């Protein structure tokens, strides 16, 4: 364990009395509604969201990056930071790697992760940046590039990610590309999409039988005029075109401001193409904010659709869940812990929705009572359920307080050298 368990136990002892009283009070209230609190707690305890390896480093903007203390130097440092998040929250058992950022000997990676009690989630390829020694540039695209050699290079990189993932026990590949155009007329939309599909099919053809391929859409950036995979409609067409192992990945920050994300989620569930999520929040654009920091109700509404699908046992429903956010002014470990708990909170609240009542109000077209049913669940303070689930699993009642008391950040800062803030900040 990266943090002394006696410290966590000691901090928990000071909080357990009040927690038990709060848990019992909430349990009595839920019992009057016909809800067994222990059943909700068990589901919350079993829920996990993956941590992105890159998330434990300080992010940046298009203008600058301001590194924090104790920045991870490599993937092994990243795994240590990820293990702290899991140790304290018991909500993040898996790590999602990004290649080539996290490239290392797979056997060493697996051994270190096993020692830290971590598993591996989806592999992430990178064809939106040029790497040292790369033969062909991705400045004007990768999987959709006009040059066949560049497209082939991008395909081969994705196949390498699959090979590494197989050695680590991963079961999915996430593909996001920055391909698009910055000026009208720069690209032929149709031929560009055809080239993308051709490349994606080459990757899909080499996908192991027990793997899934997640394609991710993004409305803009770095292509500011047009993006090849710009919305869920294009993403759905890709998944349909590729085959049954291809699914759509929904990043909450990759949508136009007024898009109804929860309805997109419902549509993808309905047609069996929801692959998973990248959880974050946004204010003006992209996905740079902590999950639930701006619109926790929207996060709850997304989980309302997920719990609805879970309850009615929707076919081919097994979405992957991962955090994906940039931490510019906070300690990344603290932000990821809080975000993981916010995702758990939304799940717990969605489990409290009176689904029979909601269905009745919907059938009767009683809009007011239908929306009130959702708000009743959302307004319920489920913190005692989350904290008790952590306590029962050996985590911290208050993860941020325990983390700060441990002095972990300063300890790793004494070991890891300071990182320069020079260069572009976008991650």
N, C-alpha and C positions, 0 to 999 in steps of 0.2 A: 504493500500500500504506500502511495506517495505521501499521504498525510497520516500521522500517528493516530491509530484508532482510539487510543485513550483520550485524546483531545476531543474527538467527535463524541465519544461516550460521555465525557464530562460536560460538554456543552448541552448534549441532549438531556442529561439529568436535570439541568436547571429549567428546562422547558416542558418536560413530560407531564408534570402535574396539570398545568393550564391546558395543554393539548388534550389530555384525556377528558377534562371537563368540557372543552369545546366540542370534542368529537361526540361525547355522549349527548350533549344538548342538540347537536345537529342530527344525530341518529334518532332521537325522540321526535324531532320535527318531521324528518323524512318518513318515519314509521307511520305517522298520521296520514301520510300521502300514499301509503302502501309500498314504500321503497325501503329495501333492506340496505343499510349503509355499508355493511360488511361486504356485500356483493359488489357494490360500486368500488369499494376500496380494492378488492381483489383484481378487478378489471383494470383499474388505474395502475396497480403495482405490476401487472403483466404487460403494460404498454411500454414501448420503447421508441425513441426517435434517434436516428443516427447523427453523429457529429461530423461535420466536414473537417478534414485535417487542416485545411487552409484557414478555417475559422478561428483557430487558437492563436493566429498571428494578427497583428494590427493591420487593418485595412487602410484604405485611403480614398481620395477623390481623384478626379481627372487633373487636379492642380498640385496636390502635395500629399505626402505621407509623413506622419509623425509617429515613429516607433515608440513602443512602450518598454518598460523594464522587462528583462528576462525573456526577450523574444526567442522562440524556438529556433535553433540553428539548422535543424534537419528533421526528417520524419520521425526519428526516434525521440527527439525532444517533444515533438507534436503528440506522439502517442502517450508520453508521460503526462502532458497537460490534459489530454482527453481522458486519461484514467482518473484524474482528480475530479473531473466533472461527473464521471460515472460513480466514483466512490461516494461522493456527497449527495448526488441526486437519485441514484439508482434508476435513472430514466434513459441513459444513453449507453447501451451496451456495445454499440458498433460504431466503427469509424469508416468514413468514405474517403478513399484516396484519390488524389489527382496526379496523373502521370503526364509529363515527366517530373513535376515538382517533387513527388514523393518516391521517385525511383530508387530502389535499393535491392539488395539481395532478398528475394522473396522468403527464403528459409529463415533469414535473420529477422525479417519483419514479422513473420508468423510466430517465431519463438518469443520475440519481445512482446507482441500483442497477447499471446497466451499467458505469459508471465504477469501481465498487467490485468488480465481478466477481460480482454477486449476481443471482439470479433470484427469482421470486415463487411461493410455494406457494399453498395454499388461502386464500381470503378468509374472514374471520370476521365475522359480523354481531353487533350488540349490541342486543338488545331486553330486556335484564335491568337496564338503567339508564335513567333519564330524562336527557335531554340538554337543554342550554339552548335555549329557544325551541320545545321540543317541545309540540305541541298537546294530546296525550293521554298520560296517565301509565300506566306499566307496573306500578304498585304491585300491582295485582291481576291481572296477567297481560299477555301480549302476543299471540302467535298464537292463544291459547285464550281470550282475554278475552271476557267476556259482551257487551261493547260492540263492534258491528261496525266503527265508525270507528277504534277502537283497533287492532283486528285488521288493518284495511286499512292503517293507518299502519305496522304492523310488517311487513306483506308488502311494502309499497313500499320500506321501508328495505332489505330483503333484495335486492330487484330493483336498487336503487342499488348495492349491494355487487357484484352480478354485472357491472353496467355498468363500474364502476371496475376490476374484475378483468380484464375483457376488454381494457381499454386497457393493462394491465400484463403481459398474457400468462399470467395465472392460468387454471387449468382446473377449479377446484372451489370450491364454497361450503360452509362448515361452519356449521351452525345448531345453536346450543345456547340453550335458553330456561330461565329460572328459574321458569316457571309452575308453579303447584301450589296447595296450601292449607296453612294452619297450624293449622286447627281441624277436628275432625270435623263434617261437615254443612255446612262452608263452601262446598263445591263439589259439583256433581253429576258424579261421575267419568265417566260415559258421555258426557254432553253436552259436557263440557269436552274430552274426547278427540276427539269429533266436530268440534268447532270447530277444534282444532289441525289435524286432517287436512284440513279444508276450506282452511285458510290455507296449509298446506304444499303442497297441490295447486296453489294459485294461484301459488306460487313456482316449483314444478316445471314448470308449463306454460310459463314464460318462460326455462327453462334452455337455454342454447345446446346444440346437438347434440353438441359435443365436450367438454362439461362433465359433472362428476359432482356430486351433492348428497350431502353427508355429514350425517347427523343424529346427535347425540351424546346419550347417556343419562347420567343422574346420579342416584344414589340419594336424595340430599337436598341441601338448601341452595341457595337461601334458603328454599325451601318445606319446612318440617320435619315436616309431617304426611303430605302426599302430594305427589308430583312427577308431572307429566304424562308425561314420558318418563323413567321411573325405572329401567328395567333393559333388558337386551339383548333380552328377549322383546318388550316394547313397541316397541323400536327396530326389531327385525326386522319386526314387523307394519307399521310405518310404511314401511319400505323396500319391502316387498311391495306395499303399497297404492299407493305413488306410481308405481313403474315401474322399468324396467331401468337408469336412470341414478341411482337412489337407493341409497345404501349406508349401512351402520352404521359409525360411528366408535367405537372402543374407547379410552377413557381408563383407564389402569391404576389410577387412584386413585378412580374413581367406582363402586366396588362394595362390597357388604357384606364384612365382614372375612374370612369363610370361603368366599367364592365362588371356584370354580375358573375363573380367568380364561383359562387356556390351553385349557380345554375349550370355553369360549365362542368363542374364536378359531377352534378347529377346526370348530365347528358353522357359524359364519358363512362360513368358507372352503368347507365342504362344499356349502352352498346358494348360493354365489356372491354373498354380500352383505357381505363384509368390505371396508369402504372404506379404513380406515387406523387409525392409532394416535395418541394423545397419550401420550408416555412421561413417567413420573414415578414417585414412590414415595410410600407413605403408611404411617403408623403407627396413628393413631387415626381419621382421617377425611379425605376429600377428597384433593387432589393437591399438597400443599404441600412435598414433599420432593424432593431431587435423585434422578434416575433411578439405580436400583441401590444407593441408600444404605442401604436396609433389607433388601430381599429380592432380591439379585442372582440367586439360583437361580430364582425365579419369572420374572424377565426372561429368563433362559436358556430356561426351559420354553416361554415364549411364542415365542421364536425357533426352538425346536425344531419347533413346529408350522408356522412360516413356511417354514423350510428344507425340511420334509417336503413342503409344498405346492409349493415351488419345484422340488424334485427330481422330483416326479411330474407336474409341469406341470399343476397344477390349473387348470381353466377359469376365465376371468374373474378371474384372480388378479393384481392390481396394486395392493397396498395403499400408501397414502401414510403417510409416517412423519414425526412432528413431536414435539419436546419441548414440554412444557407444565407449568411448575412455578413456584413462588413462592420467591424468594430473600430471606429475612428477615435473616440474620446473616452472609451471605457476599457476596463480590463476585460479582454476577450473571454477569459474563463468565467468571470462573473456574468457577463452578458449571455453566454451560452447556457449557463446553469439556469438563469432566470427564464430564458426562452424555452428551454426544455420543460420547465414547470408550467409556463403559460400554455404550451401545447397540451400538457396533461390536464390543465385546468379546463380548457375548452372541451376536451374529451369527457371529463367528469360531468361538466354541466350538460353536455348533450345527452349523456346517459340518464339524466334526471327528467328529460322531457316526457310528459305524459302522452305517449304516442297514440293511445286509444282515443283520448280526448281530442288531440290534435286532428286525427283523421276524421272524427265526427264533425268538428267545426269546419274542416275543409269541405266535407261532403255537403254540409248545410250552407256553404258560402258565408259563414260567419267570420268575416275578416278580422274583426276586433278581437274576438275570443281566441282565434287561431294565433294571432301575433302575440297576444297576452300570454298564451301557453308557453311560447318560446321564451318570452322575457322573464317569466316566472323562474324557469330553469336557469337562465343566464344570470339573473340577479342573486341566485343562491350562492352564498360564500362557501365554496367547497375546499377552502384551504385546510381545514382539519382533516379531510379525507386524504389530501395530497401529503400532508406532513406525517400522518399516521402510516401511510403506505411506505414512505421513506424510512420511518423509524423501524417498522417491522422488517424491512429489507436490509437493515444495517447501515442506512444512510444517515444524513443529518436532518434534524427537524428544521433547522434554518441553515441551508447550505452556504449562503453568502456570509453569514456571521461566523460559521465554523471555518470557512476558507480564510477570511481575514484574520481570525485569531491564530491560524496555523502559521502565518507568515510565509506561506509558500512562494508568493511572488518575489519577495526579497531574497529568499533562499536561492531560487533559480537565477535571479539577477546577479547574485554573487558568483555564479558559475558560468553563465552565458554572457558573452561579451556584448556590449552595446552595438546596435545596428544603426547604420547611417540612414538618415531620412532623405537622402538625395534621390533624384529620379522621379519618374511618374508614379502616381499613387493608385491608379485603378488596379483592381485585383480581378 
